[in-house]
Amino acid sequence: MLTLKVKYALLSDMITVENIVDMFGGKKISLARAANVKKQAVSQWKRIPAGRVLAIEAALDHKISRHQIRPDIYPKEEGCGCPSCSREREMKGAA
């Protein structure tokens, strides 16, 4: 279950490390395992490192996109073929 804070972050496209930890049940160790790093590394993150974005996106089953995690390195583009954007297009088509 997503917290209200995380739901708001998803709507505003402002995903923080804290939001992502919340998505992993509030446990830094769960995020660390998904990113293949130690829990201490997660504690030092100000933002998700570029090399960990895709693993985290996949671990969250593409419920959030790389564009939301790091829009500075993954700007959202029209017709993007990433799994998160594909899921979003399918959901809009089904509506």
A tleap script that builds the chain and sets N, CA, C and O, in Angstrom:
source leaprc.protein.ff14SB
mol = sequence {
  NMET LEU THR LEU LYS VAL LYS TYR ALA LEU
  LEU SER ASP MET ILE THR VAL GLU ASN ILE
  VAL ASP MET PHE GLY GLY LYS LYS ILE SER
  LEU ALA ARG ALA ALA ASN VAL LYS LYS GLN
  ALA VAL SER GLN TRP LYS ARG ILE PRO ALA
  GLY ARG VAL LEU ALA ILE GLU ALA ALA LEU
  ASP HIE LYS ILE SER ARG HIE GLN ILE ARG
  PRO ASP ILE TYR PRO LYS GLU GLU GLY CYS
  GLY CYS PRO SER CYS SER ARG GLU ARG GLU
  MET LYS GLY ALA CALA
}
set mol.1.N position { 0.835 -1.179 0.000 }
set mol.1.CA position { 0.000 0.000 0.000 }
set mol.1.C position { 0.883 1.246 0.000 }
set mol.1.O position { 1.784 1.381 0.828 }
set mol.2.N position { 0.622 2.127 -0.909 }
set mol.2.CA position { 1.401 3.357 -0.999 }
set mol.2.C position { 0.877 4.382 -0.010 }
set mol.2.O position { -0.333 4.537 0.155 }
set mol.3.N position { 1.790 5.078 0.643 }
set mol.3.CA position { 1.395 6.124 1.571 }
set mol.3.C position { 0.892 7.329 0.784 }
set mol.3.O position { 1.164 7.468 -0.409 }
set mol.4.N position { 0.168 8.181 1.462 }
set mol.4.CA position { -0.347 9.393 0.820 }
set mol.4.C position { 0.798 10.247 0.288 }
set mol.4.O position { 0.689 10.857 -0.776 }
set mol.5.N position { 1.899 10.284 1.041 }
set mol.5.CA position { 3.070 11.066 0.615 }
set mol.5.C position { 3.628 10.535 -0.701 }
set mol.5.O position { 3.983 11.317 -1.583 }
set mol.6.N position { 3.708 9.222 -0.841 }
set mol.6.CA position { 4.225 8.623 -2.069 }
set mol.6.C position { 3.240 8.853 -3.213 }
set mol.6.O position { 3.658 9.166 -4.328 }
set mol.7.N position { 1.950 8.705 -2.958 }
set mol.7.CA position { 0.952 8.955 -4.008 }
set mol.7.C position { 1.056 10.389 -4.521 }
set mol.7.O position { 0.986 10.626 -5.727 }
set mol.8.N position { 1.222 11.341 -3.610 }
set mol.8.CA position { 1.377 12.738 -4.017 }
set mol.8.C position { 2.646 12.908 -4.850 }
set mol.8.O position { 2.643 13.601 -5.867 }
set mol.9.N position { 3.720 12.274 -4.414 }
set mol.9.CA position { 4.984 12.377 -5.154 }
set mol.9.C position { 4.831 11.820 -6.560 }
set mol.9.O position { 5.360 12.397 -7.510 }
set mol.10.N position { 4.120 10.712 -6.708 }
set mol.10.CA position { 3.910 10.131 -8.031 }
set mol.10.C position { 3.133 11.080 -8.929 }
set mol.10.O position { 3.418 11.181 -10.122 }
set mol.11.N position { 2.162 11.769 -8.370 }
set mol.11.CA position { 1.375 12.712 -9.163 }
set mol.11.C position { 2.194 13.933 -9.565 }
set mol.11.O position { 1.987 14.502 -10.636 }
set mol.12.N position { 3.106 14.323 -8.717 }
set mol.12.CA position { 3.874 15.534 -8.999 }
set mol.12.C position { 5.195 15.252 -9.702 }
set mol.12.O position { 5.951 16.179 -9.992 }
set mol.13.N position { 5.484 13.970 -9.980 }
set mol.13.CA position { 6.730 13.574 -10.635 }
set mol.13.C position { 7.967 13.976 -9.837 }
set mol.13.O position { 9.031 14.192 -10.416 }
set mol.14.N position { 7.837 14.079 -8.518 }
set mol.14.CA position { 8.981 14.402 -7.670 }
set mol.14.C position { 9.250 13.203 -6.760 }
set mol.14.O position { 8.761 13.158 -5.631 }
set mol.15.N position { 10.008 12.257 -7.235 }
set mol.15.CA position { 10.309 11.057 -6.474 }
set mol.15.C position { 11.631 11.244 -5.743 }
set mol.15.O position { 12.655 11.532 -6.362 }
set mol.16.N position { 11.603 11.081 -4.434 }
set mol.16.CA position { 12.814 11.208 -3.632 }
set mol.16.C position { 13.271 9.817 -3.188 }
set mol.16.O position { 12.544 8.835 -3.333 }
set mol.17.N position { 14.475 9.756 -2.652 }
set mol.17.CA position { 14.970 8.490 -2.110 }
set mol.17.C position { 14.032 8.013 -1.005 }
set mol.17.O position { 13.732 6.823 -0.908 }
set mol.18.N position { 13.577 8.931 -0.187 }
set mol.18.CA position { 12.649 8.589 0.903 }
set mol.18.C position { 11.356 7.978 0.352 }
set mol.18.O position { 10.841 7.008 0.909 }
set mol.19.N position { 10.838 8.537 -0.728 }
set mol.19.CA position { 9.628 7.975 -1.353 }
set mol.19.C position { 9.873 6.555 -1.832 }
set mol.19.O position { 9.020 5.683 -1.669 }
set mol.20.N position { 11.031 6.325 -2.420 }
set mol.20.CA position { 11.339 5.003 -2.946 }
set mol.20.C position { 11.531 4.009 -1.802 }
set mol.20.O position { 11.112 2.857 -1.906 }
set mol.21.N position { 12.159 4.446 -0.721 }
set mol.21.CA position { 12.279 3.587 0.461 }
set mol.21.C position { 10.876 3.206 0.935 }
set mol.21.O position { 10.628 2.045 1.262 }
set mol.22.N position { 9.962 4.170 0.976 }
set mol.22.CA position { 8.569 3.888 1.368 }
set mol.22.C position { 7.943 2.838 0.456 }
set mol.22.O position { 7.179 1.992 0.919 }
set mol.23.N position { 8.258 2.885 -0.819 }
set mol.23.CA position { 7.705 1.917 -1.766 }
set mol.23.C position { 8.257 0.512 -1.535 }
set mol.23.O position { 7.661 -0.477 -1.961 }
set mol.24.N position { 9.396 0.435 -0.858 }
set mol.24.CA position { 9.977 -0.849 -0.489 }
set mol.24.C position { 9.603 -1.206 0.955 }
set mol.24.O position { 10.351 -1.897 1.646 }
set mol.25.N position { 8.458 -0.736 1.390 }
set mol.25.CA position { 7.967 -1.063 2.723 }
set mol.25.C position { 8.631 -0.275 3.835 }
set mol.25.O position { 8.564 -0.666 5.000 }
set mol.26.N position { 9.271 0.830 3.485 }
set mol.26.CA position { 9.924 1.661 4.484 }
set mol.26.C position { 11.249 1.108 4.970 }
set mol.26.O position { 11.794 1.578 5.969 }
set mol.27.N position { 11.765 0.121 4.274 }
set mol.27.CA position { 13.004 -0.533 4.702 }
set mol.27.C position { 14.132 -0.266 3.710 }
set mol.27.O position { 14.069 -0.669 2.548 }
set mol.28.N position { 15.156 0.417 4.190 }
set mol.28.CA position { 16.306 0.718 3.338 }
set mol.28.C position { 16.994 -0.554 2.863 }
set mol.28.O position { 17.543 -0.596 1.762 }
set mol.29.N position { 16.964 -1.588 3.692 }
set mol.29.CA position { 17.618 -2.841 3.304 }
set mol.29.C position { 16.950 -3.454 2.076 }
set mol.29.O position { 17.618 -4.073 1.248 }
set mol.30.N position { 15.640 -3.284 1.958 }
set mol.30.CA position { 14.924 -3.814 0.788 }
set mol.30.C position { 15.331 -3.070 -0.473 }
set mol.30.O position { 15.541 -3.681 -1.521 }
set mol.31.N position { 15.442 -1.751 -0.373 }
set mol.31.CA position { 15.911 -0.958 -1.509 }
set mol.31.C position { 17.358 -1.322 -1.828 }
set mol.31.O position { 17.726 -1.445 -2.996 }
set mol.32.N position { 18.171 -1.493 -0.800 }
set mol.32.CA position { 19.586 -1.844 -1.009 }
set mol.32.C position { 19.713 -3.167 -1.758 }
set mol.32.O position { 20.535 -3.294 -2.666 }
set mol.33.N position { 18.911 -4.139 -1.384 }
set mol.33.CA position { 18.968 -5.436 -2.070 }
set mol.33.C position { 18.568 -5.288 -3.537 }
set mol.33.O position { 19.194 -5.876 -4.419 }
set mol.34.N position { 17.532 -4.506 -3.789 }
set mol.34.CA position { 17.080 -4.302 -5.169 }
set mol.34.C position { 18.147 -3.595 -6.002 }
set mol.34.O position { 18.305 -3.875 -7.190 }
set mol.35.N position { 18.874 -2.678 -5.368 }
set mol.35.CA position { 19.907 -1.909 -6.077 }
set mol.35.C position { 21.271 -2.588 -6.022 }
set mol.35.O position { 22.240 -2.098 -6.603 }
set mol.36.N position { 21.342 -3.724 -5.318 }
set mol.36.CA position { 22.580 -4.483 -5.183 }
set mol.36.C position { 23.689 -3.660 -4.530 }
set mol.36.O position { 24.829 -3.636 -4.993 }
set mol.37.N position { 23.315 -2.981 -3.429 }
set mol.37.CA position { 24.277 -2.202 -2.645 }
set mol.37.C position { 24.031 -2.503 -1.168 }
set mol.37.O position { 23.076 -3.198 -0.822 }
set mol.38.N position { 24.886 -1.984 -0.309 }
set mol.38.CA position { 24.708 -2.134 1.132 }
set mol.38.C position { 23.732 -1.078 1.646 }
set mol.38.O position { 23.583 -0.006 1.061 }
set mol.39.N position { 23.084 -1.405 2.738 }
set mol.39.CA position { 22.125 -0.482 3.347 }
set mol.39.C position { 22.773 0.878 3.649 }
set mol.39.O position { 22.131 1.920 3.516 }
set mol.40.N position { 24.030 0.858 4.048 }
set mol.40.CA position { 24.738 2.099 4.366 }
set mol.40.C position { 24.848 3.005 3.146 }
set mol.40.O position { 24.820 4.229 3.274 }
set mol.41.N position { 24.974 2.407 1.963 }
set mol.41.CA position { 25.047 3.212 0.732 }
set mol.41.C position { 23.735 3.946 0.518 }
set mol.41.O position { 23.733 5.125 0.164 }
set mol.42.N position { 22.619 3.257 0.730 }
set mol.42.CA position { 21.305 3.894 0.558 }
set mol.42.C position { 21.173 5.068 1.520 }
set mol.42.O position { 20.625 6.108 1.155 }
set mol.43.N position { 21.663 4.914 2.726 }
set mol.43.CA position { 21.572 5.987 3.726 }
set mol.43.C position { 22.326 7.246 3.297 }
set mol.43.O position { 22.013 8.347 3.750 }
set mol.44.N position { 23.306 7.080 2.434 }
set mol.44.CA position { 24.106 8.225 1.988 }
set mol.44.C position { 23.564 8.891 0.727 }
set mol.44.O position { 24.013 9.975 0.356 }
set mol.45.N position { 22.608 8.254 0.072 }
set mol.45.CA position { 22.090 8.799 -1.189 }
set mol.45.C position { 21.284 10.065 -0.970 }
set mol.45.O position { 20.404 10.114 -0.111 }
set mol.46.N position { 21.588 11.077 -1.747 }
set mol.46.CA position { 20.760 12.291 -1.812 }
set mol.46.C position { 19.711 12.118 -2.909 }
set mol.46.O position { 18.600 12.641 -2.824 }
set mol.47.N position { 20.100 11.367 -3.941 }
set mol.47.CA position { 19.194 10.961 -5.017 }
set mol.47.C position { 19.680 9.602 -5.513 }
set mol.47.O position { 20.796 9.183 -5.205 }
set mol.48.N position { 18.853 8.933 -6.266 }
set mol.48.CA position { 19.205 7.595 -6.734 }
set mol.48.C position { 20.367 7.708 -7.732 }
set mol.48.O position { 20.279 8.479 -8.687 }
set mol.49.N position { 21.447 6.953 -7.525 }
set mol.49.CA position { 22.563 6.993 -8.474 }
set mol.49.C position { 22.133 6.507 -9.863 }
set mol.49.O position { 21.314 5.596 -9.987 }
set mol.50.N position { 22.683 7.113 -10.877 }
set mol.50.CA position { 22.313 6.799 -12.259 }
set mol.50.C position { 22.404 5.309 -12.568 }
set mol.50.O position { 21.545 4.765 -13.262 }
set mol.51.N position { 23.423 4.657 -12.065 }
set mol.51.CA position { 23.626 3.249 -12.346 }
set mol.51.C position { 22.666 2.304 -11.639 }
set mol.51.O position { 22.693 1.099 -11.890 }
set mol.52.N position { 21.820 2.830 -10.762 }
set mol.52.CA position { 20.877 1.999 -10.000 }
set mol.52.C position { 19.425 2.202 -10.426 }
set mol.52.O position { 18.540 1.466 -9.990 }
set mol.53.N position { 19.181 3.189 -11.266 }
set mol.53.CA position { 17.817 3.562 -11.644 }
set mol.53.C position { 17.047 2.411 -12.291 }
set mol.53.O position { 15.929 2.107 -11.873 }
set mol.54.N position { 17.617 1.782 -13.283 }
set mol.54.CA position { 16.887 0.741 -14.021 }
set mol.54.C position { 16.588 -0.476 -13.155 }
set mol.54.O position { 15.525 -1.083 -13.287 }
set mol.55.N position { 17.516 -0.839 -12.268 }
set mol.55.CA position { 17.280 -1.964 -11.366 }
set mol.55.C position { 16.142 -1.664 -10.405 }
set mol.55.O position { 15.326 -2.538 -10.114 }
set mol.56.N position { 16.083 -0.437 -9.912 }
set mol.56.CA position { 15.017 -0.050 -8.987 }
set mol.56.C position { 13.682 0.007 -9.714 }
set mol.56.O position { 12.661 -0.439 -9.191 }
set mol.57.N position { 13.696 0.554 -10.917 }
set mol.57.CA position { 12.468 0.592 -11.725 }
set mol.57.C position { 11.927 -0.829 -11.929 }
set mol.57.O position { 10.729 -1.069 -11.781 }
set mol.58.N position { 12.803 -1.752 -12.262 }
set mol.58.CA position { 12.384 -3.140 -12.489 }
set mol.58.C position { 11.916 -3.799 -11.193 }
set mol.58.O position { 10.926 -4.531 -11.193 }
set mol.59.N position { 12.619 -3.546 -10.094 }
set mol.59.CA position { 12.246 -4.148 -8.808 }
set mol.59.C position { 10.868 -3.676 -8.355 }
set mol.59.O position { 10.163 -4.400 -7.652 }
set mol.60.N position { 10.488 -2.482 -8.749 }
set mol.60.CA position { 9.163 -1.955 -8.413 }
set mol.60.C position { 8.142 -2.293 -9.492 }
set mol.60.O position { 7.060 -1.709 -9.544 }
set mol.61.N position { 8.499 -3.238 -10.348 }
set mol.61.CA position { 7.607 -3.712 -11.408 }
set mol.61.C position { 7.122 -2.562 -12.302 }
set mol.61.O position { 5.989 -2.568 -12.783 }
set mol.62.N position { 7.993 -1.593 -12.508 }
set mol.62.CA position { 7.734 -0.461 -13.406 }
set mol.62.C position { 6.524 0.377 -12.972 }
set mol.62.O position { 5.890 1.034 -13.798 }
set mol.63.N position { 6.210 0.347 -11.670 }
set mol.63.CA position { 5.118 1.184 -11.155 }
set mol.63.C position { 5.514 2.647 -11.149 }
set mol.63.O position { 4.659 3.529 -11.224 }
set mol.64.N position { 6.803 2.901 -11.058 }
set mol.64.CA position { 7.332 4.245 -11.265 }
set mol.64.C position { 8.351 4.147 -12.383 }
set mol.64.O position { 8.957 3.098 -12.600 }
set mol.65.N position { 8.527 5.226 -13.073 }
set mol.65.CA position { 9.406 5.176 -14.245 }
set mol.65.C position { 10.760 5.793 -13.947 }
set mol.65.O position { 10.936 6.551 -12.993 }
set mol.66.N position { 11.697 5.440 -14.791 }
set mol.66.CA position { 13.034 6.037 -14.718 }
set mol.66.C position { 12.944 7.549 -14.873 }
set mol.66.O position { 13.785 8.283 -14.356 }
set mol.67.N position { 11.915 8.014 -15.593 }
set mol.67.CA position { 11.725 9.459 -15.793 }
set mol.67.C position { 11.366 10.141 -14.480 }
set mol.67.O position { 11.734 11.294 -14.256 }
set mol.68.N position { 10.648 9.434 -13.610 }
set mol.68.CA position { 10.281 9.987 -12.314 }
set mol.68.C position { 11.434 9.884 -11.327 }
set mol.68.O position { 11.606 10.760 -10.479 }
set mol.69.N position { 12.220 8.824 -11.430 }
set mol.69.CA position { 13.326 8.619 -10.497 }
set mol.69.C position { 14.453 9.609 -10.771 }
set mol.69.O position { 14.968 10.236 -9.846 }
set mol.70.N position { 14.838 9.751 -12.034 }
set mol.70.CA position { 15.932 10.653 -12.406 }
set mol.70.C position { 15.605 11.366 -13.722 }
set mol.70.O position { 16.151 11.013 -14.768 }
set mol.71.N position { 14.721 12.364 -13.676 }
set mol.71.CA position { 14.370 13.068 -14.917 }
set mol.71.C position { 15.539 13.821 -15.537 }
set mol.71.O position { 15.494 14.173 -16.715 }
set mol.72.N position { 16.579 14.069 -14.758 }
set mol.72.CA position { 17.742 14.770 -15.300 }
set mol.72.C position { 18.529 13.907 -16.279 }
set mol.72.O position { 19.160 14.437 -17.193 }
set mol.73.N position { 18.503 12.591 -16.107 }
set mol.73.CA position { 19.224 11.721 -17.039 }
set mol.73.C position { 18.292 10.909 -17.925 }
set mol.73.O position { 18.717 10.371 -18.947 }
set mol.74.N position { 17.020 10.817 -17.539 }
set mol.74.CA position { 16.021 10.111 -18.346 }
set mol.74.C position { 14.835 11.036 -18.608 }
set mol.74.O position { 13.755 10.815 -18.059 }
set mol.75.N position { 15.011 12.060 -19.432 }
set mol.75.CA position { 13.878 12.956 -19.710 }
set mol.75.C position { 12.770 12.203 -20.442 }
set mol.75.O position { 13.034 11.335 -21.275 }
set mol.76.N position { 11.546 12.544 -20.122 }
set mol.76.CA position { 10.409 11.870 -20.756 }
set mol.76.C position { 10.267 12.395 -22.184 }
set mol.76.O position { 10.219 13.602 -22.423 }
set mol.77.N position { 10.202 11.460 -23.114 }
set mol.77.CA position { 10.077 11.811 -24.526 }
set mol.77.C position { 8.832 11.150 -25.100 }
set mol.77.O position { 8.431 10.072 -24.661 }
set mol.78.N position { 8.242 11.785 -26.057 }
set mol.78.CA position { 7.062 11.230 -26.734 }
set mol.78.C position { 7.427 9.911 -27.402 }
set mol.78.O position { 8.445 9.815 -28.087 }
set mol.79.N position { 6.604 8.913 -27.200 }
set mol.79.CA position { 6.830 7.622 -27.836 }
set mol.79.C position { 7.932 6.791 -27.194 }
set mol.79.O position { 8.451 5.862 -27.812 }
set mol.80.N position { 8.290 7.119 -25.959 }
set mol.80.CA position { 9.325 6.364 -25.249 }
set mol.80.C position { 8.911 4.898 -25.163 }
set mol.80.O position { 7.739 4.597 -24.937 }
set mol.81.N position { 9.841 4.006 -25.337 }
set mol.81.CA position { 9.542 2.581 -25.334 }
set mol.81.C position { 9.872 1.870 -24.031 }
set mol.81.O position { 9.843 0.641 -23.973 }
set mol.82.N position { 10.186 2.630 -22.982 }
set mol.82.CA position { 10.518 1.977 -21.711 }
set mol.82.C position { 9.279 1.270 -21.155 }
set mol.82.O position { 8.154 1.647 -21.482 }
set mol.83.N position { 9.478 0.253 -20.322 }
set mol.83.CA position { 8.330 -0.507 -19.804 }
set mol.83.C position { 7.300 0.347 -19.070 }
set mol.83.O position { 6.099 0.103 -19.193 }
set mol.84.N position { 7.752 1.342 -18.309 }
set mol.84.CA position { 6.814 2.184 -17.568 }
set mol.84.C position { 5.938 3.007 -18.511 }
set mol.84.O position { 4.732 3.126 -18.292 }
set mol.85.N position { 6.532 3.569 -19.549 }
set mol.85.CA position { 5.763 4.360 -20.512 }
set mol.85.C position { 4.818 3.462 -21.310 }
set mol.85.O position { 3.692 3.857 -21.615 }
set mol.86.N position { 5.271 2.272 -21.642 }
set mol.86.CA position { 4.408 1.326 -22.356 }
set mol.86.C position { 3.203 0.962 -21.509 }
set mol.86.O position { 2.082 0.902 -22.015 }
set mol.87.N position { 3.424 0.719 -20.216 }
set mol.87.CA position { 2.326 0.414 -19.290 }
set mol.87.C position { 1.356 1.590 -19.218 }
set mol.87.O position { 0.140 1.401 -19.235 }
set mol.88.N position { 1.895 2.792 -19.139 }
set mol.88.CA position { 1.059 3.995 -19.060 }
set mol.88.C position { 0.191 4.128 -20.311 }
set mol.88.O position { -0.992 4.454 -20.209 }
set mol.89.N position { 0.767 3.880 -21.492 }
set mol.89.CA position { -0.011 3.964 -22.745 }
set mol.89.C position { -1.098 2.910 -22.765 }
set mol.89.O position { -2.214 3.183 -23.208 }
set mol.90.N position { -0.793 1.701 -22.289 }
set mol.90.CA position { -1.804 0.635 -22.260 }
set mol.90.C position { -2.955 1.018 -21.336 }
set mol.90.O position { -4.117 0.771 -21.657 }
set mol.91.N position { -2.642 1.615 -20.202 }
set mol.91.CA position { -3.683 2.000 -19.254 }
set mol.91.C position { -4.556 3.104 -19.842 }
set mol.91.O position { -5.772 3.088 -19.654 }
set mol.92.N position { -3.963 4.057 -20.546 }
set mol.92.CA position { -4.751 5.106 -21.176 }
set mol.92.C position { -5.618 4.559 -22.284 }
set mol.92.O position { -6.741 5.021 -22.481 }
set mol.93.N position { -5.109 3.572 -23.017 }
set mol.93.CA position { -5.874 2.963 -24.096 }
set mol.93.C position { -7.038 2.152 -23.590 }
set mol.93.O position { -8.057 2.033 -24.270 }
set mol.94.N position { -6.903 1.593 -22.402 }
set mol.94.CA position { -7.973 0.774 -21.820 }
set mol.94.C position { -9.067 1.628 -21.192 }
set mol.94.O position { -10.175 1.146 -20.960 }
set mol.95.N position { -8.765 2.884 -20.917 }
set mol.95.CA position { -9.738 3.768 -20.259 }
set mol.95.C position { -10.809 4.249 -21.203 }
set mol.95.O position { -11.697 4.999 -20.799 }
savepdb mol mol.pdb
quit
